[in-house]
Amino acid sequence: MEHQSNDLLALAGLLKPLNEDDDEETDQPVSGVATLGPGSIGPPKISPQVQAATPSTDPNANSTSNSKDIWNVDEIPVGSECEDPGDPRPQPEYDILFQQDISTEDIFLQMGRKDPTSASCPFMKVSIRLPDTQYSDVELDVTAKYLDCRSPKYKLGLHLPHPVDSQNGKAEWDSSKELLTVTLRMNRQYDFLNT
């Protein structure tokens, strides 16, 4: 079946009747809508003179902060003071694994509330491969949300996926594999439900 251009014009006429007074300009957006753009998103802009004269109603605003500050101290993530983008040392390979405490009743009787998900894991193990490194050259610092491991050849600044107990961790060095394994107990909000 062959369609001709007259058929297409007839179909177009059914969908949108043509008027003699119509021209291409009427298809353009209305002027009120046309003024909207990416700059229109968000609250209206206030000039600096009006903003300086208006007192701040923000309860989080700190009156002692410098007006030229870009961010507040609270907005800086934990561990960012250890990050140095100018440091040429490469980041070593690492793995983060979750470890469960399993007893015989969990395996054979399945009486506990533990399941195979990471929600039932009280420990986090971070394994860091440090080739050509001696144990005495490794510096390790762990805070609640950040792990900092440095050696003469490598530097690792790792934001941890969950808060940990930084005071009661355990680190093991395997000299044959040149592997540092750090085991940390996690301090998550609802861990008491999964123990």
WOQUI-V253755 format. One record per residue. N is the residue number from 1. RES is the residue in one letter. NEAR is the number of other C-alpha atoms within 10 Angstrom. Layout:
{{N/RES/NEAR} {N/RES/NEAR}}
This chain:
{{1/M/3} {2/E/4} {3/H/7} {4/Q/8} {5/S/9} {6/N/9} {7/D/10} {8/L/11} {9/L/11} {10/A/12} {11/L/12} {12/A/12} {13/G/12} {14/L/10} {15/L/9} {16/K/9} {17/P/10} {18/L/11} {19/N/8} {20/E/6} {21/D/6} {22/D/9} {23/D/9} {24/E/6} {25/E/7} {26/T/9} {27/D/8} {28/Q/8} {29/P/10} {30/V/9} {31/S/8} {32/G/7} {33/V/8} {34/A/9} {35/T/10} {36/L/10} {37/G/8} {38/P/6} {39/G/9} {40/S/10} {41/I/8} {42/G/7} {43/P/6} {44/P/8} {45/K/9} {46/I/9} {47/S/8} {48/P/9} {49/Q/8} {50/V/9} {51/Q/11} {52/A/10} {53/A/8} {54/T/9} {55/P/8} {56/S/12} {57/T/7} {58/D/7} {59/P/6} {60/N/8} {61/A/10} {62/N/11} {63/S/8} {64/T/6} {65/S/11} {66/N/10} {67/S/8} {68/K/6} {69/D/8} {70/I/7} {71/W/10} {72/N/12} {73/V/9} {74/D/7} {75/E/7} {76/I/10} {77/P/11} {78/V/13} {79/G/17} {80/S/12} {81/E/8} {82/C/13} {83/E/13} {84/D/10} {85/P/7} {86/G/6} {87/D/9} {88/P/10} {89/R/14} {90/P/10} {91/Q/17} {92/P/15} {93/E/13} {94/Y/16} {95/D/10} {96/I/15} {97/L/13} {98/F/18} {99/Q/16} {100/Q/17} {101/D/11} {102/I/11} {103/S/11} {104/T/9} {105/E/10} {106/D/14} {107/I/11} {108/F/8} {109/L/9} {110/Q/12} {111/M/10} {112/G/13} {113/R/10} {114/K/19} {115/D/13} {116/P/8} {117/T/9} {118/S/14} {119/A/16} {120/S/19} {121/C/21} {122/P/20} {123/F/20} {124/M/22} {125/K/18} {126/V/20} {127/S/19} {128/I/20} {129/R/19} {130/L/23} {131/P/14} {132/D/9} {133/T/16} {134/Q/13} {135/Y/15} {136/S/7} {137/D/11} {138/V/17} {139/E/12} {140/L/14} {141/D/11} {142/V/19} {143/T/16} {144/A/18} {145/K/18} {146/Y/21} {147/L/19} {148/D/17} {149/C/18} {150/R/18} {151/S/17} {152/P/12} {153/K/16} {154/Y/19} {155/K/21} {156/L/20} {157/G/17} {158/L/19} {159/H/17} {160/L/17} {161/P/11} {162/H/14} {163/P/17} {164/V/23} {165/D/16} {166/S/18} {167/Q/11} {168/N/9} {169/G/16} {170/K/12} {171/A/13} {172/E/12} {173/W/16} {174/D/11} {175/S/14} {176/S/6} {177/K/10} {178/E/16} {179/L/19} {180/L/21} {181/T/19} {182/V/19} {183/T/21} {184/L/24} {185/R/21} {186/M/22} {187/N/16} {188/R/13} {189/Q/9} {190/Y/9} {191/D/13} {192/F/10} {193/L/10} {194/N/13} {195/T/14}}
